[in-house]
Structures are given as C-alpha cells and as structure tokens.
Amino acid sequence: MAVGKYAIGVFTNPSRLRVPAAKQQGLPIDSFDTNHFKEGVLLTSVTGNIGFLDKAPHPNAARVMLNWFLSRERQLAYQKYVIADSLRTDISKEDVPAEIRRSEGVKYVVADSPDRLDQAPILKVVREAWRR
C-alpha cells in the first residue's frame, strides 16, 4: 500500500502499519473495524510465541522463564512496546491502541488452533483474488 501498488491490505494490524498516524497527516488511507464480522474477529498469538526444547538440559529454567514472561509486569511491558493486547484481563489496557484492543461481547476466532494452521486454503483464496 505504501508504494501505491495495492489498494488494500489484508491480515494487517492498523497500529503496526501506523494507519492512524498516516490518516492524521492527511494521507488517503483508512482501516475498517472487524469487530462486527458475523464470523468473528481473528485472534492470533502474533509475536507472543514461545518454544521449548524437548529434553532440555534445564527444564526448570524454561518454567522460570515462562512464569516471568506471563507475569503481570512483563505483560504490561509487552503490551506497551510490542503494541499488542495481552490476554491477561487483570492488567491495564491504556497502552493498547483502541483499534486492536479486545472488546467485551465480541466473538473471537483463535487463528492459532490446529484446525486453522493449514495456510493452503487461505493462500488459494488470496491468489485467486489477486488474479482478478
């Protein structure tokens, strides 16, 4: 979109693309609110994935690290600096931009579930759409 090649961006995060800032500068760009899709709003782990080695030399070290990563203090920092909405409900959301903040009463579809990890059907639809 930034180079004028495509008129639409799909599966993008408006805040990470700085859409609100570009809009404030008067650029002809906008995003639409997906909170009203009957299918639900896509919810994904984005950059919050953690992997562990099988038979690690110090398995307790992994537990300590995971406890730290999921701690209240760390999740507050994660939200602020990664520009994401932590799944923790006991922390402030004031640093989470409104357009990516989860809302009460909205249906969310977890994209990281095993039945949705096969990207082939999605890529097929996207490729067909771009051919038109």
Backbone as a ProteinNet text record, in pm:
[ID]
protein_1_A
[PRIMARY]
MAVGKYAIGVFTNPSRLRVPAAKQQGLPIDSFDTNHFKEGVLLTSVTGNIGFLDKAPHPNAARVMLNWFLSRERQLAYQKYVIADSLRTDISKEDVPAEIRRSEGVKYVVADSPDRLDQAPILKVVREAWRR
[TERTIARY]
81.9	0	86.4	195.4	277.6	340.8	367.7	428.9	325	197.4	91.4	66.1	114.6	96.7	-37.6	-81.1	-207.1	-299.7	-428	-525.7	-578.6	-544.3	-598.2	-491.7	-491.8	-403.7	-489.7	-451.2	-528.9	-445	-510.6	-444.6	-336.2	-369.4	-273.9	-323.9	-232.9	-265.3	-252.3	-362.1	-356.7	-254.7	-239.7	-144.9	-1.6	30.3	167.4	201.6	102.7	125.9	120.3	92.3	82.8	-27.5	-137.6	-251.6	-308.6	-331.2	-385.9	-295.7	-164.3	-71.5	-74	-78.4	-83.5	-212.7	-321.1	-450.5	-447.8	-385.8	-374.6	-294.1	-201.3	-120.1	-194.1	-316.4	-396.1	-377.1	-307.7	-288.2	-418.8	-444.7	-569.9	-567.7	-573.2	-566.8	-665.4	-718.2	-810.4	-813.1	-871.7	-891.5	-1036.8	-1084.9	-1222.9	-1226.8	-1326.9	-1345	-1400.5	-1325	-1368.5	-1449.5	-1474.9	-1549.7	-1694	-1740.4	-1879.6	-1894.3	-1785.6	-1794.1	-1872.6	-1971.2	-2051	-1966.7	-1858.5	-1771.9	-1685.4	-1666	-1582.1	-1456.1	-1382.9	-1259.1	-1142.3	-1044.1	-927.4	-843.2	-807.1	-722.1	-604	-483.8	-364.5	-256.6	-160.5	-54	48	47.8	133.9	279.4	334.3	475.6	494	388.8	396.9	417.8	483.8	506.8	633.6	626.5	742.6	755.4	874.5	900.2	996.6	980.3	1068	1128.9	1251.9	1319	1274.5	1257	1226.2	1353.8	1341.7	1454.5	1563.9	1522.3	1617.4	1705.2	1829.6	1919.5	1871.2	1796.1	1745.4	1597.2	1508.2	1365.2	1305.2	1358.1	1305.4	1337.4	1446.4	1479.8	1371.3	1318.6	1211.3	1085.8	1055.7	938.5	954.9	1073.9	1101.2	1084.1	1138.6	1128.5	983.1	906.4	766.2	685.7	710.6	642.7	673.3	799.7	836.3	765.4	766.4	705.8	556.2	489.3	345.1	310.6	412	386.8	315.9	251.5	176.7	268.4	383.1	477.6	526.9	563.2	615.4	506.5	384.4	275.9	238.7	249.2	228.3	332.8	458.8	566.2	547.5	508.1	485	379.9	268.2	161.5	212	288.4	332.5	433	529.5	639	619.2	539.2	513.8	387.9	310.3	181	89.9	55.2	-30	-120.9	-226.2	-319.9	-296.9	-238.5	-214.9	-348.5	-348.8	-471.3	-500.7	-407.4	-433.8	-544.6	-639	-751.6	-735.3	-630.3	-609.7	-507	-479.1	-384.3	-449.1	-395.6	-446.7	-427.7	-522.5	-515.2	-493.9	-456.2	-444.5	-336.6	-234.2	-129.8	-163.8	-276.2	-317.3	-405.9	-365.5	-449.2	-591.2	-689.3	-830.1	-863.7	-801.5	-836.7	-786.5	-697.8	-654.7	-689.1	-753	-791.8	-912.9	-906.4	-1021.4	-1136.9	-1259.2	-1378.4	-1470.4	-1542.8	-1642.4	-1752.4	-1800.2	-1913.7	-1881.6	-1755.4	-1716.7	-1673.1	-1715.2	-1675.3	-1534.8	-1442.5	-1306	-1280.9	-1212.8	-1176.1	-1026.1	-986.6	-844.9	-779.9	-694.4	-631.8	-521.3	-468.1	-355.9	-398.8	-527.9	-572.1	-529	-502.6	-451.4	-536.6	-668	-752.8	-742.4	-673.9	-659.8	-515.6	-422.7	-282.9	-246.7	-328.2	-301.9	-334.2	-233	-249.5	-287.2	-280.8	-307.8	-444.6	-554.5	-683.4	-687.9	-625.4	-624.1	-542	-424.5	-339.2	-407.2	-483.9	-556.9	-657	-733.7	-831.5	-762	-651.9	-579.7	-522.4	-462.4	-405.5	-513.6	-628.6	-738.4	-788.7	-795.1	-840.5	-744.6	-614.2	-515.5	-514.2	-556.6	-558.4	-665.1	-768.2	-880.6	-849.7
-118.4	0	124.9	121.5	241.8	286.5	193.2	229.3	246	234.8	256	139	21.3	-95.1	-163.1	-168.4	-234.1	-136.1	-152	-61.1	-112.2	-235.4	-294.1	-381.7	-381.8	-469.3	-568.2	-693.7	-798.1	-857.9	-892.7	-952.3	-859.8	-733.6	-635.9	-575	-519.5	-451.9	-301.9	-225.5	-81.9	-5.4	-40.9	30.9	4.1	-121	-152.9	-89.7	-71.1	-6.1	145.7	194	337.1	404.5	330.6	386.3	509.6	505.5	625.7	748.8	729.1	842.2	892.8	801.3	841.6	916.9	870.6	936.4	1078.3	1094.7	1226.9	1323.6	1269.1	1352.4	1385.9	1333.7	1364.5	1268.3	1158.4	1060.6	985.6	947.2	879.6	731	703	565	549.3	429.4	403.8	254.3	216.3	75.4	59.5	-63.6	-84.5	-174.7	-152.4	-222.6	-361.9	-463.5	-601.4	-656.6	-575.6	-622.2	-659.4	-627.4	-655.2	-768.3	-837.7	-950.6	-1062.7	-1119.5	-1225.8	-1350	-1369.9	-1486.1	-1470.4	-1348.8	-1321.2	-1247.5	-1203.2	-1129.1	-1224.9	-1216.8	-1303.7	-1270.1	-1371	-1355.8	-1449.8	-1394.9	-1474.9	-1439.1	-1526	-1501.8	-1399.8	-1370.1	-1269.8	-1292.8	-1210.2	-1221.2	-1283.9	-1339.4	-1391.8	-1541.2	-1598.7	-1743.2	-1778.1	-1890	-1939.7	-2087.8	-2131.1	-2273.1	-2329.3	-2456.2	-2522	-2645.7	-2673.3	-2791.6	-2914.9	-3022.3	-3149.4	-3199.4	-3245.8	-3296.4	-3191.2	-3070.7	-2961.5	-2994.3	-2945.9	-2977.9	-2922	-2810.2	-2749.2	-2715.2	-2815.6	-2789.6	-2688.8	-2681.7	-2584.2	-2440.9	-2421.3	-2287.4	-2239.2	-2329.7	-2294	-2253.4	-2323.7	-2289.1	-2150.8	-2122.1	-1991.1	-1881.5	-1903.5	-1804.6	-1783.7	-1891.3	-1880.3	-1806.5	-1837.3	-1766	-1616.8	-1582.5	-1441.6	-1378.3	-1446.7	-1391.4	-1364.8	-1451.4	-1437	-1352.7	-1304	-1224	-1093.7	-1038.6	-912.9	-801.3	-785.5	-679.1	-695.7	-815.3	-840.9	-821.2	-863.7	-847.9	-701.2	-620.3	-475.7	-415.8	-454.6	-405	-456.1	-581.8	-642.5	-563.2	-535	-457.5	-322.4	-256.3	-119.8	-115.4	-203.7	-194.3	-277.7	-382.1	-464.2	-417.6	-333.2	-284.1	-404.5	-470.3	-588.1	-587.6	-667.4	-678.2	-811.6	-807.6	-929.1	-995.4	-1126.8	-1197.7	-1184.3	-1130.6	-1109.4	-1006.9	-1036.1	-944.6	-861.5	-889.2	-817.1	-704.8	-660.7	-551.6	-439.4	-319.8	-202.4	-216.9	-167	-170.8	-31.4	65	203.1	222.2	137.7	148.6	73	2.1	-74.4	15.4	40.2	123.6	67.6	155.2	114.5	18	36.9	-47.4	-191.1	-220.2	-359.7	-414.1	-333.5	-375.8	-468.5	-582.6	-673.8	-608.5	-639	-577.8	-683.3	-644.8	-733.1	-763.6	-886.7	-923.9	-950.5	-941.2	-966.3	-1111.8	-1176.4	-1315.2	-1314.3	-1391.7	-1400.7	-1541.6	-1549.1	-1676.3	-1693.7	-1797	-1820.5	-1881.2	-1804.3	-1846	-1948.3	-1958.4	-2048.4	-2189.9	-2219	-2353.8	-2449.8	-2575.6	-2671.4	-2682.2	-2667.6	-2680.3	-2559.4	-2453.7	-2334.4	-2307.7	-2394.2	-2369.5	-2400.6	-2477.1	-2506.7	-2383.2	-2318.1	-2193.2	-2213.4	-2335.9	-2361.6	-2308.8	-2334.5	-2282	-2128.9	-2065.7	-1919.3	-1865	-1922.4	-1876.5	-1894.9	-2000.2	-2024.1	-1910.7	-1873.6	-1765.9	-1633.6	-1603.9	-1478.7	-1474.7	-1584.5	-1588.5	-1569.4	-1632.5	-1616.4	-1472.1	-1409.5	-1270.9	-1177.4	-1200.3	-1112.1	-1128.2	-1243.5	-1265.7	-1183	-1144.5	-1071.5	-928.1
0	0	0	74.5	88.6	-42.4	-131.3	-259.5	-369.7	-333.1	-430.7	-523.2	-489.3	-576.7	-552.1	-425.4	-391.8	-321.3	-344.2	-284.5	-151.7	-116.4	6.5	72.2	202.7	278.8	355.7	356.4	422.2	535.1	645.1	761.2	815.8	828	878	1008	1082.4	1207.4	1183.2	1187.2	1158	1242.3	1369.2	1454.9	1414.4	1381.6	1340.9	1207.1	1122.7	993.9	1006.4	1126.1	1154.2	1073	1048.3	974.3	1044.4	1176.8	1241.5	1222.8	1233	1216.3	1072.1	976.2	835.1	805.4	864.7	847	903.5	1019.7	1082.2	995.2	916.3	827.2	698.1	685.8	567.2	451.5	474.4	366.4	341.1	215.8	181.1	218.2	347.1	395.4	510.2	524.6	634.5	662.1	771.3	804.4	845.8	844.1	886.9	1007.4	1088.1	1213.7	1187.3	1226.8	1204.8	1321.6	1423.5	1540.8	1509.2	1390.4	1356.6	1255.7	1222	1130.1	1197.7	1128.1	1189.4	1219.4	1142.1	1163.5	1287.8	1329.9	1445.7	1405.5	1504.3	1484.2	1502.9	1414.3	1420.9	1543.3	1618.4	1736.1	1717.4	1718.2	1694.6	1795.5	1811.4	1908.4	1858.2	1731.9	1669.4	1708.7	1796.5	1833.8	1971.9	2028.1	2163.6	2169.4	2071.8	2071	2147.2	2217.6	2290.8	2260.1	2230.6	2203.4	2305.6	2335.8	2431.4	2367.8	2402.2	2351.6	2429	2356.6	2420.1	2488.1	2609.4	2687.2	2705.7	2739.8	2763.9	2883	2884.5	2996.4	3130.5	3126.2	3249.2	3232.4	3238.9	3216.5	3315.1	3435.6	3531.2	3489.4	3417	3367.7	3272.1	3190.7	3098.1	3175.5	3282.9	3364.5	3427.9	3476.4	3537.5	3432	3313	3206.3	3164.5	3152.3	3113	3220	3345.9	3455.5	3448.9	3419.7	3406.8	3287.6	3172.7	3051.6	3070.8	3143.6	3164.8	3287.4	3358	3478.1	3442.7	3541.2	3523.9	3472.3	3537	3499.8	3356.3	3318.4	3183.3	3078.3	3105.6	3008.8	2988.9	3094.4	3080.1	2985.3	3004.8	2918.1	2775.2	2762.1	2629.7	2552.7	2617.4	2552.4	2504.3	2588.5	2558.3	2444.2	2444.7	2348.9	2222.8	2229.6	2111.5	2039.5	2104.1	2054.5	2030.4	2138.1	2133.5	2255.8	2249.8	2360.9	2429.9	2547.5	2624.6	2656.3	2665.4	2703.6	2852.7	2928.5	3071.5	3085.4	3172.1	3192.7	3320.2	3395.9	3522.1	3509.5	3386.8	3367.7	3286.8	3302	3231.7	3081.5	3005.1	2859.3	2801.1	2885	2839.2	2732.4	2728.6	2626.4	2498.1	2498	2380	2293.2	2167.3	2080.2	2069.4	2067	2066.6	1953.4	1836.2	1722.3	1732.2	1827.1	1844.3	1982.8	2064.2	2198.5	2188.9	2259.1	2261.8	2335.9	2291.4	2348.7	2407.6	2510.7	2571.9	2470.4	2469.8	2386.2	2240.5	2200.8	2061.9	2049.6	1940.4	1914.9	1853.6	1911.6	1861.3	1808.8	1695.6	1634.2	1655.1	1727.5	1756.3	1632	1567.8	1442.2	1462.7	1583	1608.2	1645.4	1637	1670.7	1559	1592.6	1492.8	1366.1	1378.2	1259.7	1166.9	1209.5	1125.1	1083.7	1119.7	1087.9	943.1	873	732.7	649.8	597.6	524.4	377.5	327.2	184.8	140	211.6	166.1	162.4	259.2	263.3	147.2	125	15.6	-119.7	-134.4	-259.8	-285.2	-183.4	-197.2	-228.8	-159.9	-182.1	-323.3	-368.9	-505.5	-610.3	-589.8	-685.5	-687.9	-570.6	-563.3	-634.8	-622.4	-686	-838.1	-889.4	-1035	-1104.6	-1033.1	-1094.4	-1120.2
[MASK]
++++++++++++++++++++++++++++++++++++++++++++++++++++++++++++++++++++++++++++++++++++++++++++++++++++++++++++++++++++++++++++++++++++

